[in-house]
């Protein structure tokens, strides 16, 4: 497969074609930022029905942005999904396209316009939907502080603006389709049905997604794999009503105590998940691959300092980088029950609840892990309580091959814009579209993100660097140019 060096690139036809596009981007940087800030001001929280009007308003904003950028066709597509035997309306998918020539490769850009809830609000240094630009240790040129700035409005909007620049300068090398959903942060319940019903509309050669990160602003990287997810809620019931802890304490099982003990038994002292059969399908990476992964820059002391922790912990025999990428994990994401208000109430609660997530790796399958967890968790319960396990949402892990024109185009694009070769890496997060698009459309996804792990996505003070936003817009046109060259050579 042909590979251009930086020197060869600067003398290539691609460089000449892209020059005017990059000049357009440079001239319009402030407008691009201003538009993104307007998008970030809309609280598109898909998890809370109270924000339905705002989510729909965001969908309209994205659709208008695509039209203004030069899409020939833009649709706000209604969605739905089945829940408890009933059809439930979902948030719309924004579809847009510009077909240059049907003989050219087609790239499908995926992103999402919904965001996580901003809670807890008191931990934000500025209101989550009033974006401000501030300098940080990692972002000396400034970062946009707002919910959705990195995940995923800022990264999705890079593609819209890169598309605009290519159209405006007559340098669109490939056909482009956009598929931007509004339910990613709640598990994308309507997205698979939408993709399955619209296979012809979404037909493409590759999916390009920027919902991932780079190692550092001076260490570019491309995500080659993501973990899957199995997310559950468990309910433990003891007595048929809340009881006075003085009258009944010590004589009746406390569901909170029981639940805490059951969760504690899910992981042993070596950080190993104790569910029988859990590791049967886990892909064990080769020694060579593990050694290559650990060559990526990583400062353990800086990692601990950034998180404010005294030490790391996890599965014995693996590095921190391996634990959060190529190994499965199990975490309690929330636990509650009894009285949690002001003051005291000596209650022995009837029920206790917890939310638990398991991150999966190739070749684990979500449904099998659900079955394994439920059987084992119920076996841990004493006869004094009853246990209910509710399966929430999940999906399969995904891996992107690196020996294809699709991936090599990303490698060359980032090498050009950053001036150094990007490092392939695995990420621990769950991106369901990787396995979904492979299953339904039979295409691979290229995960070319520009965020940093320190950008506090899903947390208070989420932010996204100006350097990263502009670097993404700069890099994306190179991807299309290299992809056309590699695909058609």
N, C-alpha and C positions, 0 to 999 in steps of 0.2 A: 504494500500500500504506500503511495507516495507521501512523503513528509517534507514540508518546506522548513528550512532554517529561517531564522529571523532575517538574515541578510538576503536570502533568496526571496523572502516575502516582500521586502522593501522594493525589490526590483520587478515584482510580479504584476500581472494584469489586475489581480485582485486588489492589490494595494492602490492602484490608480483608480479603480472603480469605487473603493471605499473612502477615498480621500474627501470627496465632497460630502459624503454622509457624515464623517467625523467632524467636518467643519460645521455642518448644520447642527449637530449635537452641541458643539461648543458654544454656538451663538444662542442656543435656546435653553441653556442649563437652568437659568433662574425661572423661566416659565414652567419648565418641567417640574421643578421643585414646588412652585406655587400651586400647581394643579394637584400634586400629590398631597400637599397639606390640606387642600379642600376635601380630598377623598378621605383623609384620615379623620376629619372632623365629624364624619357621619358614624354614629355608633351602631355598626352592623353586627350586633350580637345575636347570632343564630340560636343560641341555647335558651334565650329568654323571649317568650312570646310578646312581652311588652315592647320589644324593639322591632316588631314585624315591619312597621311602616318604614323604619330606618334601613332595614335590610333591603327592602324593595327599592328604596330611594338610592341605595348604593348600586343596586343592579342597573337602574336607569343611568346613573353616572358612568358606570363602566361601558354600557352600551353606547352612550353618546361619545365617550372618549374613543372608542373604536371607529365610529363613523367619522369623527373629526380627523382621526389619524389616517384614514384612507381605505377602510374596509369597504368593499363593494356590496357586501351583504352582511347585515347584523340582525340577529333575532334574539328576543328575550323569550326563552323557551320554558313553558311551565313544566313542572316535574311532580311526581307523586311516588309513593311507595306503600307497601302493605305493612300494617302494624296491628297485631291482635285480630287478624282476619278482616280488618277494615282498610279502605284506601285513605291514606292521609296525604294532604297537599304538602308539597315541599317548596323550597325556595327555587327561583328560576336559575337555569344555566344560561349564561350569555354566550351566544355563538356568533362568531364573525369570520369572514374569509376574504381573501383576495387571491384569485387564481390567475397567475401570470400566463402560464402555458401548461396544459395538462401533461405535456411530455416531461416537464420538470419535476423534481422531487417535491413532496408536500410535507411540511412540518406542522404538527399540531401542538400549539402552545397551551399548556394546562396551568391554571392558577385558581385561587379562590379569593372571594371578596368578603367573606364573613370573618369575624374575629372572635377571640376568646372573651369571656366576661373579664372586666378589669379588676375585680375584687382581689384583695382587700384595698379599698380606695385610700385608706389613711397611710399606706406605704408608698404611694406615688409622690415624687418630688414636685410634680406638676399635674394638672388634670389630664386623665388619659385620652380625652378626645379634644384637647386643646393643644395641638402639636407645637413644640418649641425645639429649637436647635441649640444644643449645648455641647461643649467639648468634654471628652472623657479620656481616660488613660489610653484606651484602645483606639479612640477616634479623635486624633489631634486636630483634624479639620472640621470637627463637629458631627453630631449625630442627632437625628430626629427622634425626640421622645414622644411616643404616642402608641396606644394600642393598635396593633396591626401594621406598624411601620416596617417591621421586618417580616412578620408572619401574618398575611402574605401580601398585603396591599402594596407595600413598597417594591417587593420583588416582582409581583405581577405587573405593576405599572411600568417597570423597566422595559418589559417586552412591548407594551403599547407604544412607548416613546421611541424605542429602537425601530419599531415597525413604521412609525410616522416618519422618522428620518430617512429610512430607505425608500419609502414611497415618494416623499417630497423631493428627493434627489434623483429619482429614476433608477435606483440601484437595488431593487428587490430581486435577489437571485433565484428565489424559490417561491412556490406557492405556500401561503400561510393560512392556517385555520386557528381560531381561538376557541377554547372551551373553558370558561371561567365559572366555577360553581359557587353556591352560597351556603353549603352545608358541611364543609370539610371539618369544621371544628366540633361538629356533633356526630361525626362518624360517616358522613356522606350517605345517608340511607336512601336518598332518591337518585344518586348518581349512577350506580350500576344499572338500574332499570332504564335510565336515560340513555346510557351508552349502548345497552343491548338493543334498544328500539331505534337507535340512530347510527348503526354501523356504517351505512353508506355515506351519510353526511360527514361522519368523523373519519372516514378512510384516509390513511396517511402512510408515510414511510417511517416516521419516528415521532415520538412525543418529546417535547422540550419543556422542562419544568425547572423553575427556580424557587423551590421551597426548602432549600438546604443551605449549607454553610461552606465557607472555606476555612482552612486552618488558621490563617492570619492574613492581614492585609499585605504582608510581604511574602506570604507563603501560599500561593494559589493551590487549590485542590479541586478534584471532581469526585462527587460521591458515586461509588460503583455498587453500593448495596445498602439496603435499609432493613431494619428488623420489622417483624410483624407484630400483631397485638391481639391479645385476648383480654377483654375487659369485663369484669363481673361486679355484681353487688351481692353481698351475703347478708342474711337476716337470721339472727339467733333469738329464739323466743323461749322464755322460762315460764314464770307464773302467768296466769291469765289476766293480771292487772298489776300496776305499780304497787309496791308494798312499802310499809314503814320499815326502814333498815334497822331500827332498834327492836322492833317486835319480831321481825323475820330474819334479820341478818345473821348469818352463820348456820341457818337451818335450811335455807332455800338457795338454789343456784342463782348467782347474779349473772345475767347474760353478758354484761360488759366484761366481767372477769373471765368468763368462759371463752368469749370471742377472742380476747387478747391472748389467752393461752393457746387457742387453736391457731391463730395467725403466727405465733412464735414458733410453732412446730413445723411451719412450712419451709423454713430455711435452717440448716444446721450450723454448727460453729465454724465450719469451713466455707460458709457462704454457698453451700450446695442446696439446691431446691430438692425437697424430700418427696415430692409427688412420685409415686411408683410409675415407671415407664416414661417419665418426662423427658429424659435425655436420649431415648431410643432413636429418635430421628434427627438429632442434632448433628449438623455438619461440623466435623472437627477439622479445622483448617490445618494445612501442612505446616511443618516447621519453617519451611522457606517463606511461605506467605506470612506467617506470624512475624518472622524476622524483618521482612520488608515493611510490614505495617508499623513496627516499632521504630523504624528509622525516621518517621515523621517527627518534626520538632514537637517536643512536649516537655514542659518544665513542671514537675510534680509539686515543687514548693510554691511556685506561682499559682498553680491550680488550687492548692489548699488555701493559699492566702486570699485568692479571689472569692472563694466560697466561705471564708471565715470558719474553716474546720481544722481540727487538730491533726487529723489523719484520714486516709481513705480506707475503705473496706469493701469487700466483695469476694467473689469466688476465688478460692485459694489456687495458686498456680498460674494465674493470669495477671497481666498488667492492667492498669486502669484503662488504657486505650482499648485493650481487648475486651474487657468486661462490659464496656458501654457500646460495643459495636458487633463483635462476632460471637458473643456469648448471650444466652437467654437470661432473663432476670424476672424477679417477682417483687412487687411492691404494694404495700397498703397505701392507697391514695387519700383515704379519709376514713375516720371512724367516729361514731357518735351513738348516743343513747342516754337515757336518764335526764337529769336536770343540768343545764349548762348556763342558766341565767345568772343575774346578779344575786349576791348573797348565797345562802345555803338552803338546801332542801334535802333532808335525809331520806332519800328515796332509794328503794331497790327496784330498778326498772324491769318492766315486763319484756322489753325488746332491746336489742343492740344491733347496730348495722355497721358495715364497712364496705368500701369500694376497693377492689383489688385489680391490678393490672399485671399481665405477664407479657414481656417482650420476647418475641420468637425469632429464631434464626432458621436459615435453610437447613433441613427440609421439613421442619415442623409444620403442622397444619392446625389451624385455629379450632376447628370442630373437635378434633381428637384431643387437643389440650383442654378444651372445655369439659369434655367427658372425664378425662383423667383427674382434673381438679375437683369436680363435683363429687365424684366417688370417694376420693381421698379425704376431702374436707368434711364430708358427712361422717366418715369413719372416725374422725377425731372427736366428734361430739359425744359427751356423756349422755346417758339416758334422761338426765334432768332437764334437757333442753331439746328443742326442735330446730332444724336448720333448713333454710330455703336459699337456693342459689339462683340468681337471676342473671342471665347472659345479656349483656348490654350491647357491645359492638366490638368488632375486631376484623382482622384480615391477615393475609399471608405476607411473609417476608419477600423481598425481591432483590435480584442481582442483575446488574447491567454488564453485558460482555464488553471487553475493552479492545477487541480486535476487529471492530467494525468501522465503516465510514462514519456512522452516526456518532460514535464515541470519539474517534480520532479528530473529527471536525471540532468538537468541544476542546480537545487537548490543544489543537493548533490555535484555536481562537484565544484561549486563555494564555498560551505561551506568547502570542503576539501582544495582547493588551497589557499583560503583567511584565513582559520581558524576561520570563523564566518559565521553565517547564512545570506544569501543575502535577501534584501528587495524587494518585488515585487513593481513595479512602472509603471506609465503610462508616455509616452513621447509625446511631442507636434509635433514632426516631422512626415513627411509623408513617409511611406514605402509601396509602392503599392503591393509588392509581398505578403504581409500578406493576403489580400483579394483575390488576383489573384490565389495563390496556393490553397486557400480554395475553390474557385469557380470551378477551372479547375481540380485540382488533388484530391480535397476533403481531404486535410491534413492540419494540423495546423503548424504554424511556431513558433519556439522558438528563441527569440531575445536575444542572449547572447553576448552583446557587452562589450567592455572594454575601450572605450574612456571616456573623461570627457567633460562636457558641456563647460568648459573653453578652450577647444582645438582649438577654432577659426575655425571650419569647415566652408567653403564657404566664409571665410574672409581672409584678409591679415594675414600672420604669422600663418597659420594653423600648428599645431604640434601634435605629438603623443608621449606619454611618453615611455621610454625604459622599465620601470617597467610594463606598461600596455601591451606592445607588448609581452614581455616574459611571463607575467602572463597569457595572452591569450593562448599562445602555451602550457603552463603548464596545463591549465585547460581543454582544448578541449579533450585530450585523456581520462581524467576522465569522461567526458560526455558520450563518447562511451561505456566505461566500465560499468558505472552505467545504461545507457539506455538498454544495452543488458540484464543486470541482472534484471531490473525492468520489461522489456517488456516480458521476457520469464519465469518469475517466476509464 
